[in-house]
Amino acid sequence: MGINQRINTYLNKTSRAAKLAAFRILFGVLMLISLVRFLSKGWVYKFYIEPNFHFKYYGFSWVVTWGEYTYILFFIAISSCISIILGYKYRLSIILFFLSFTYIELIDKTTYLNHYYFISVLSFLLCFLPLNKTFSLDSYYKKISYKNVPRWTVDSIKVLIGIVYFYAGLAKLNSDWLLRAQPLKIWLSSKTDFPIIGRFMNDTWFHFLMSWSGAIYDLTIPFLLLIRKTRPFAFVLVVIFHVFTRILFPIGMFPYVMICATLIFFSGEFHQKFLTVLRNILKLKSTDYDIRDVYLPKFYRQTFFVICVFIGLQIIIPFRYVFYPGELFWTEEGYRFSWRVMLIEKAGYTSFRIVKYDTGDSFAVNNKHFLNAFQNKQMTTQPDFILEYAHFLGDHYKKELKNENIGVFVEGYISLNGRISKPYIDPRVDLLKVKEGFKHKNWILPFEDEIKGL
């Protein structure tokens, strides 16, 4: 059988539409809770309104805070979530959610988390999938419901979830995680007051058990979920793993998102029962629908091609770090957007000095005048933050001092995963003369104790 014939055979396979409908409802509910939680904790003001300066992703400096109007972005996202749950004008709703949520995350990279990135990536994918073809207001008003959808619309979600898990496992195949149990050793040692197992939190064997178990779990769980016989066992592991990590670490809604997302691996019958139970709870009356067999997207092959390209990019992007020399955990070049979850613990300090070239005078900068505590902590350990902040300081003091002939020099020391603090930034380099980009940052001092592994 040729490649084209195999592709055509696959394109003709179907899955129950109930799978996508159940996924839509759970996704919408979890996102709604997340956004309301964010508002209730006052984080909109703390992270997006109060700061005088926001760190930008390279190429996205045009994304600016809306000030007090940032609440409008959250209102749009929340309204979109409600429409997603109901399946009302789904395509418009998911696009609005993707745009509003992603814009919020692009305002300041200080708030970057892997699960925020996952939500943006997933919501982009969902813009192309027919999650509203059954059990939705869209199908109710059109009086049309579909039993099945193309199988690839469901499989694309499974693949994305599998990439997140598997790549998180690959990232753990390094000497710090496997041979030193770091940084888990640092974090677990502070949890001795934990009920029952707290007495083990300082034990070396427990640190290694958790490290190795985490790596094995991430590497195998996508495959265990794919196999029907191991799926129930795998889901139990998913629940135990994410509930345990949620209790131990402040990682927000991510555990619940992953628990619910992995339900997509279960059968169509399982999801149909879920919708039936939901229908009974809500006491929804049955209505006369035109029940059709398979929904086929209008631009069937084009949509399939776009999703294949999208999945291909998700496979490739995490490996961009191979183009940079030095230790990844030290330089963090190619670290973000690669599903490297909770792998490093950095601590240290970074001081900035403004030098007037014409007089030779210099003075130290008090970062508290420009950054809040959270921003300062993030900036101290991440080179792209340091460079961007140096340029911000340069622009600020050029105006304040009315002197264009100044330089910004940085002295920094960092402790990586429990090691002794070491010099981080070359203090001889004027960072105002360094441009941000994708080139290697040769002003980061080399890490002497190279970590072997991915």
N, C-alpha and C positions, 0 to 999 in steps of 0.2 A: 504494500500500500504506500503510495507516494505521499509526500509532505502535504500537498494541496488537498489530497483526498482525506488525510488524517484531520486536517484543519476543518474541512467541510463536515466531517463526521462529528467532530467535537462541537461545532457551531450548531448542529441540529439537536444536541442533547439539551434536556430541560431539567429544571428543579421547581419545587413547589413555590408559588408566589408568596405563600405564608411565611417563608423564611425571611424574605426581604421586608415584609410588613411587620413582623415581630421585631426585626432588627431596627427598623425605623422608629418604632414606638419606644424601645428601650434606649436607643441613642438619644432621641429627643428628650426623654425624661431625665436621663443622666446629665445632659448638657444644661437643661433647665435648672436642675438642682445646683450644678456647678456655678452657673452664672449668678443665681440668687445668693448662693453662699459667698461668692466673691463680693457682691454688693453689701451683704449683711455684715461682713467683717471690716468694712471701710477701706478695702484695698484699692478701690477705684481712685479715691482721693490720694491715698498713700503712694501709689505707684505711678499714676498717670497725670495727676493734677498738681500735687504739692511740689514735686521736684522742679528745680529751675533748669535742670539739664537732663536730657535723655540720651542714653547710649543707643546708637543706630546700627542696624545690620548694614554691611557693606552693600551699596547700591540702593538702599532704601532710606536715605536721608530725607527724602520728600515726604515720608510718613511722619506726620507731626501730631502731637496731642491736640485735642479739641478743647482743652481746658475744662471748664465746667460742663461743656457740651459733650464731653466724653460719655456722660450718662446716656446720651442719645444712642450711641453705638451699642451700649448694653441693652437698651430698650429694643433696638432693632434685632439684636441677637436673641433676646428672650422671646420676643414676639414670633420670630422665626421658629424657635424651638416648639412653641405651642402649635404652630401650623404644621410642623413636621410630625408631631405626635398625632395630630388629627388627620394628617394626610391631606391637608387643604392647600391647594395651589402648591403642591410639593416642590416642583422644579424651581419655582421662584423662591420658595422658602429656604431650600437648602443652599441655593446660590447666595441669598442674602446672609444666611448664617455663615457660610464660608468666608465671604468678603468681610463682614463685620468682625467675626472672631479673629480672623487672620490679621486684619488691620490693627485690632487692639494689641495683638501679640507683637506686631512690628513697631509699635510706638517706642518701646524700650526693651532692648535685648537683655537688660538686667533680669527680667522676669522669665527668661527662657527656661523651659523644662521640657524633657523629652515627651511627656504626655500632652503638653500643649501643642507641640509640633505634630504629634500623632493625630490629634483632633483636626488640625488644619489639613493634613495630608488625607485623612480618611474622609472628611467632609468634601474635599475636592473630588475624590473618587465617587462619592455618593451623588454628586451633581449629574453623573452620567448613567446612573442606575435607576431602574423603575421600581422604587420602593412603595409606590402608591397604587399598585394595580389590583389590590384587594384590601379589604378592611380599612377603607379610607373615605374621607368625605369626597375626594375626587371621583372615586368609583361610585359613590352613592349618588352624586349629582348627575353623573353621566349614565347611571343605571347600567354600567358595564363592569364586570368583575372577571378577572382571569385566574385560572387554576394554576398555571405554570408560567415561568419566565425562562429565558435562556440560561443554561447552566453557568456560563462564564460570568454572568452578573453576580452570582453567588460566590463562585470560585475566586473572583478578583478580591473580594473581602477576605476570604480565607488566606489567600497568598500574602496580602498585606500584613495580616496578623501574624502569619508564620515568619515573615521577614523580621518583624519587630522582635519576636522571641529568639529566633535563630541567631540573628546578628548580635543580640544582647549576650547570647551564649558565647559566640566567637570572640567578642570583646573581652570576655573573662579569661580567655586563654593567654594569660600573661603571667609573668613570674610573681608580681606583687599579689595577685589574687590567689594563685595556686600554691605558691611556695612560701608566701609570707602572710597569707590570709588578711591582706590589707586592701582596702581600708576598713573592712568589717571588724577587725580586731579593735580598732580605735572606737568605732561606734558601739559595738556590743559591750565593751568594757564599761560603758556609762549606763548600762541598763540592768545593773545588779539588783535593782528593786523590783524587777519584773516578777510577777507571781510564778511560783513553781520552778521555772527554769532559770530564774534570776541568779541562782547560786552557781550556774554554769557559765555565766557571761564573761567571767575572767579566765576561763579555762582554755588553754591553747587548742586542745582537741575539739572543743565546741566551735571555735573560730574556723578551724579547717573543715569541720563537718558542714558548717553553713556555707562556706566558700565553695567547696566542691559540689555540694548539693545544688547550690544556685546555678552553677555552670551546667551541670548535667540536666537540671530541670529545663533551662532555657533552650538547650540544644536539642532536647528530645520531645518536648511537649507538643510542638506542631505536628510531628509525625504520629504521636500517640493519639492526638485528637482526630487525625485523618482516618485511623483504623477503627472500624466499627466496634470490634471486640474490646479494644483498650480505651475507647472513648469515655465510658462512665468513670473508669479509674482515673483517666487523665483529667477529667473535669473536677473530680474530688481533689486532685493535686493542685489544680488551678485555684480552687477556692481556699484550700489550706495555705498555699503559698502567699496569695495576695492578702488574705486576712491577716496572716502573721506579719507580713511586711508593713501592712497598714497600721497595726498595733505598735510595732517597733519604731517606725519612722514616719515623720510628718509629710506624707506624699499625697495628701488630698484625695481626690476622687479617682485617681488612676487605677487603684486596685479594683474598684467596682466597675469601671469602664471595661477593663480587660476580662473580668469574670463574665459580664453580660455579653461582651463581644464574642467570646469563645463559644457561646450557644449556637452561633451560626454553623458550627460543625455538626450539630445534631440533625436528625432526619426531618423531612418535611412534615411528617405525621406529628412529630413532637411540637413543632411550631404551630401546626393547625390546632392542636389541643390547647396550646397556650392562648390562641386567639378565641377559641370557643369559651374557655374559662373567663377570659376578659369580657367577652360579649355577655356572658351570664351575670358577671359581677356588675356590669354597667347596665344590665337589663335592656340591652339593645334589641329592638324588634327586627325580625328578618323582613326584607323587602324584596320586591320583584326585580331581579337583576337579569341582564343578558349575560349568562355565564359562558365565557369563551375559554377555549383550551389554552393556547399559548400566546403571550404578548410578544410581539416582535418590534423592537425599536425602529423608528422611521429610517434612521441612517444606521442600519444594522452593522454592516462591515466597517464603516467608518468609525463608529463608536467603539467597536471591538479593537480596531487598530490603535485608537487613541489610548485606550486602557492598557494595551500591551506595551506601548511606548512609556506610559506612566509607570507601570510595574517595572519595566526595564531600568528606568531612572532610579527607582527606589533600590534596586539591586546594586547599581553601580555607585551611586553617590557616597555611601558609607566607606568606600575604598579609596576615596581621594587622598587620604592621609599618606598613601604610599609614595606620593610625589614630593613629600617633604622629608628632609633629613632630620636626624635627631630623635629624641624620645617624645612620642606623641603626648604622653601624660604631662610632660614638662612644658612643651611649646603650645600644645592644644591646637595645632594647625591641622584642620580637618577633623577636629574632635566632635563638633556639634553636628546635628542632623545625621547621626550614624548609630543611634540606639545604644550608645555607651552609657549604661545606667548605673549610677552610684559606684563608680570605679576609682574616683580620686578624692582625696582629702588634702586640701592645700591650706596652709596658714602662713602668715608672714606680714610684712609691711612694705609699703612703697612710698617713697618721699619724692616730691617734685621740687626742683630748684629753677628759678627764673634767672637767667644771666643776661646782663646788658653788655653787649659786645663792645660798645663804644667807650664805656668807662671801666668795665671789668667787675662792676658791682653785681651782687647776686642776693637773692633772698629765697627762703623756703616758703612753700605754699601750704596754707592750712586748708586741707581738703573739706573740712566741715563747713567752710563758707560756700561750697558749691555742690557738695554731694550729701545725701542722707546716709545713715549708717549702713543700710542694705546695699546701696550703690557703691559705697566705698569698699565694702567687703568683697563685692564681686570684681571691682576694678583692680584690686590689689593683686589678684592671682591670675588674671587673664590678659595676655599680651595685647589683643586687639582693643580691649577696653583701655589699657594704659596708653596706647598710641592715640586713640581718639580723644581721650581726656587731655593728653599733652597738647594736641592741636586746639582743643577748646581753650585751654589756659593761655596758649600763645595768642589766639585771637582776642581773648579778653584783656590781657595785659598790654598788648599792642595799642589797644584803644585807651586803656586807663593810663598808661605811662606816656602815651603819645610818642611811642618809639617803635619803629619797625625793625630795629636792629637788635632783636633779642633772641635768646635760645631757651629751650626747655630740656633740662637734663633730669634723668631719673635714676634713683638708687633703690633697688628692691632686693629683698631676701625672702625666700620661700622654703617652706618645709613640705615635702611631698610624701604623703602616705606614711607619716611618722618618722621620716628621716631627719637628720640634723639640718637646720636651716642653712641654705646656700645662696650665694649671689645669683640674682635672676636676670637683671637688666644691665647691659653695658653702660656704666655711668659716663663714659666718654662720648657717647653718641647724642647729638642734638636731635631729638625726635621731631622737631619742627621741620627738619630737612628730610624726614622719612615720609613717604606717601603710603597710604593704605592701599592694599591690593591683595592679589592672590600669591604674590611672590613670597619666598621664605623670609622670615623675619630674622636676619642675621645679627640683629642687635640683642637678641635673646642669648644669654650666655649658655654655653653647652652644659648638658647634664652629665656629670662625670660617672655616676653610677647607673649606666644604661640598663634599662629593663628589657629583657629579651621576651619576645612574643608579639602577638598581634596588637 
